[in-house]
Amino acid sequence: MQWDKTEVVAVLSRVDAQSFVPMEVRSYGKALILVSNRDGLPRQVRDGQDGFITDLEVNEVARTMQEILHLPRARKAEIAAAGVRLVQEEYDMSKNFTTAIVRLLEGDAAAHVPAGGQTNSAA
């Protein structure tokens, strides 16, 4: 599989409202994700918990990449596992789509499901 030997995938973009790459990478539970702090990308990552966020300045990208690569193996595994959980809990399209449709049909004004799949319910 393409992710078996990959340690970090960097999605460094100035304008990217909703990339599927961070979700796809984390769903395999192998590589860690590094995204730029621009546009919609940082909303998809909890920095240091299930991935990493960096500024686009070259030295900052290099510093963050080195920091990630030098993490202990157990810490990398924890972050990768948190990424898998995030994808399963918040980016499950069938679950989020169904929830949004039900709320729309019930006339709930808060039926909008923002990026990341979280709803505005007070459940």
N, C-alpha and C positions, 0 to 999 in steps of 0.2 A: 504494500500500500504506500502511496506517496508520502504519507505523514509519519511513517515509522521511524525515520532517521532525522526528521526535521525538529529542531529545538525551538525555533522562534519564527513566526511569520509576521512580517511588518506590513501594515496597511497605512502607508504614509501619503496622505492626500490633503490638498488644500480645500477642495470642494467635493464632498461625498456625503450627501444627506443620509443615505441608508444603504450601506454596503452589506452584502450577505456573507462576505469573506470571514469576518470575525466569528459569526455564528457557525459557519461551516468548519472552520479550523478547530474551534473548541468542541464541536460535537464528536470529534474523533478521540479526544482526550489525550492527545500526544503532544502536539506543539503548543507553545504559549503564544499569545497574541499581543502584538505591540501596535497601537494605533496612534495617529497624530491627534493633537488637541484641537482640531478644526472641525467645523460643521457638525454633522451628526455622529461622527465616529466616537467621541468620548462618552456619548450617552449609552453606548453599547458595552462599556467596560467599567468595572469598578477597580480603579488603579491599585495594583498590588494585591488584589483579592482574587480576581478571575482573569486578569490580564494586566496590561500596562499601557499608560498614556505618556506620550512625549511631545515636546515641542518640535517643530520641523527644522530648527537650526541644526546644522550638521553635527557639531560637537555634542549637542544634547542627545541627538539620536544615537551617536556612538557611545556616549556615557551610559545611556539607558540600556542599550543592547549588551554592553559589557556587564552591567549590573545583573541583568537577567541571566546571562550565560554563566556567571559565577555563583549563582544561587545554589545552595545544597540540593542534591537530587530529591530529597524528601520534600523540600519546599516547592520545587517545581511540580512534583506530583500533586501536592495539595492544591496549587493554583490551577493545574490542569483539571483536577476533579471538580473544583468550584466552577470552572468554565462549563464542564459537561452539565452540572446541575442547573446552571443558569439557562443554558439552551433548553434543557428538558422542561424547566418550570416556567420560563417566561417567553420562549420563542417557539412554543409548540403551536404551529399555525392552525392545525385543526381545532385545538382546544380554544385558542383565542378567537378564531373566526366564529366558532359556534357561540361563544359567550357574547360576542359583539352582535350577532344576528338575533339572539334571544333578547338582548337588551333593546335592540331597535324595535323588535316586534312588540315588546312590552311598553314601548314609548319612553324609555329611559333617555333623558337628554344627555346623560354622561356616557352614552354608548360608544363614543370614540375610543378606540384602542390605540394609544400612541406607540411610537417606535419602542421596541422592547417588550411589547405585548402586555404591559401593565394597564389595568383599567383603573378608573377613578371611583371604584365602588368603596363603600364604607362597610362592606361585609362584616 
